[in-house]
Amino acid sequence: AARAAADPKAKISDDKIYDEVRLRLASDAQVKGGALTVEVQDGVVTLSGKVKTEKQKARAERLTRRVKGVVKIINKLTVEP
């Protein structure tokens, strides 16, 4: 248990990751307005829903990657202009 406490990734709960990802996506001028769903399990973030452009899809993934505690991103966003 002592090792887990020393691991910086272990300190960040899925709830905190979820909140931070949602905040970043909602406040980004390029991405906001899309119908996005965020799920987090053990630091793995799944993005799903619809965006209008490939640029928005890539931007959503980039923003998510910057959130502390994210270990992997599964990008299931679909592009529907």
TORKOL-4160 file (C-alpha; in steps of 0.2 Angstrom, whole numbers, padded with zeros to 4 digits, m for minus):
81
<pt num="1" X="0000" Y="0000" Z="0000"/>
<pt num="2" X="0015" Y="0012" Z="0003"/>
<pt num="3" X="0020" Y="0010" Z="m0015"/>
<pt num="4" X="0003" Y="0015" Z="m0022"/>
<pt num="5" X="0003" Y="0031" Z="m0011"/>
<pt num="6" X="0020" Y="0036" Z="m0018"/>
<pt num="7" X="0013" Y="0034" Z="m0036"/>
<pt num="8" X="0008" Y="0051" Z="m0042"/>
<pt num="9" X="m0005" Y="0043" Z="m0054"/>
<pt num="10" X="m0013" Y="0033" Z="m0039"/>
<pt num="11" X="m0017" Y="0049" Z="m0030"/>
<pt num="12" X="m0029" Y="0056" Z="m0043"/>
<pt num="13" X="m0046" Y="0048" Z="m0043"/>
<pt num="14" X="m0056" Y="0044" Z="m0058"/>
<pt num="15" X="m0069" Y="0057" Z="m0052"/>
<pt num="16" X="m0056" Y="0071" Z="m0052"/>
<pt num="17" X="m0050" Y="0066" Z="m0069"/>
<pt num="18" X="m0068" Y="0066" Z="m0076"/>
<pt num="19" X="m0071" Y="0083" Z="m0069"/>
<pt num="20" X="m0055" Y="0090" Z="m0076"/>
<pt num="21" X="m0058" Y="0083" Z="m0093"/>
<pt num="22" X="m0076" Y="0089" Z="m0094"/>
<pt num="23" X="m0070" Y="0106" Z="m0088"/>
<pt num="24" X="m0057" Y="0107" Z="m0102"/>
<pt num="25" X="m0068" Y="0101" Z="m0116"/>
<pt num="26" X="m0082" Y="0112" Z="m0111"/>
<pt num="27" X="m0071" Y="0128" Z="m0109"/>
<pt num="28" X="m0062" Y="0125" Z="m0126"/>
<pt num="29" X="m0068" Y="0136" Z="m0140"/>
<pt num="30" X="m0065" Y="0123" Z="m0153"/>
<pt num="31" X="m0072" Y="0108" Z="m0144"/>
<pt num="32" X="m0087" Y="0115" Z="m0134"/>
<pt num="33" X="m0104" Y="0113" Z="m0141"/>
<pt num="34" X="m0101" Y="0095" Z="m0147"/>
<pt num="35" X="m0111" Y="0081" Z="m0139"/>
<pt num="36" X="m0097" Y="0072" Z="m0130"/>
<pt num="37" X="m0097" Y="0059" Z="m0117"/>
<pt num="38" X="m0083" Y="0056" Z="m0105"/>
<pt num="39" X="m0080" Y="0040" Z="m0095"/>
<pt num="40" X="m0065" Y="0036" Z="m0084"/>
<pt num="41" X="m0060" Y="0020" Z="m0077"/>
<pt num="42" X="m0043" Y="0017" Z="m0068"/>
<pt num="43" X="m0036" Y="0033" Z="m0077"/>
<pt num="44" X="m0042" Y="0027" Z="m0094"/>
<pt num="45" X="m0053" Y="0040" Z="m0102"/>
<pt num="46" X="m0065" Y="0035" Z="m0116"/>
<pt num="47" X="m0072" Y="0049" Z="m0126"/>
<pt num="48" X="m0087" Y="0046" Z="m0136"/>
<pt num="49" X="m0101" Y="0056" Z="m0145"/>
<pt num="50" X="m0101" Y="0067" Z="m0160"/>
<pt num="51" X="m0090" Y="0081" Z="m0166"/>
<pt num="52" X="m0091" Y="0091" Z="m0183"/>
<pt num="53" X="m0073" Y="0090" Z="m0189"/>
<pt num="54" X="m0058" Y="0079" Z="m0187"/>
<pt num="55" X="m0049" Y="0095" Z="m0180"/>
<pt num="56" X="m0062" Y="0095" Z="m0165"/>
<pt num="57" X="m0059" Y="0076" Z="m0163"/>
<pt num="58" X="m0040" Y="0078" Z="m0162"/>
<pt num="59" X="m0041" Y="0093" Z="m0151"/>
<pt num="60" X="m0053" Y="0084" Z="m0138"/>
<pt num="61" X="m0040" Y="0070" Z="m0137"/>
<pt num="62" X="m0025" Y="0083" Z="m0135"/>
<pt num="63" X="m0035" Y="0092" Z="m0121"/>
<pt num="64" X="m0038" Y="0076" Z="m0112"/>
<pt num="65" X="m0020" Y="0070" Z="m0114"/>
<pt num="66" X="m0015" Y="0085" Z="m0104"/>
<pt num="67" X="m0025" Y="0081" Z="m0089"/>
<pt num="68" X="m0015" Y="0074" Z="m0074"/>
<pt num="69" X="m0018" Y="0056" Z="m0070"/>
<pt num="70" X="m0024" Y="0051" Z="m0088"/>
<pt num="71" X="m0015" Y="0035" Z="m0093"/>
<pt num="72" X="m0024" Y="0031" Z="m0109"/>
<pt num="73" X="m0037" Y="0038" Z="m0121"/>
<pt num="74" X="m0049" Y="0028" Z="m0131"/>
<pt num="75" X="m0056" Y="0040" Z="m0144"/>
<pt num="76" X="m0073" Y="0034" Z="m0150"/>
<pt num="77" X="m0078" Y="0051" Z="m0156"/>
<pt num="78" X="m0087" Y="0051" Z="m0173"/>
<pt num="79" X="m0086" Y="0065" Z="m0185"/>
<pt num="80" X="m0103" Y="0071" Z="m0192"/>
<pt num="81" X="m0102" Y="0088" Z="m0201"/>
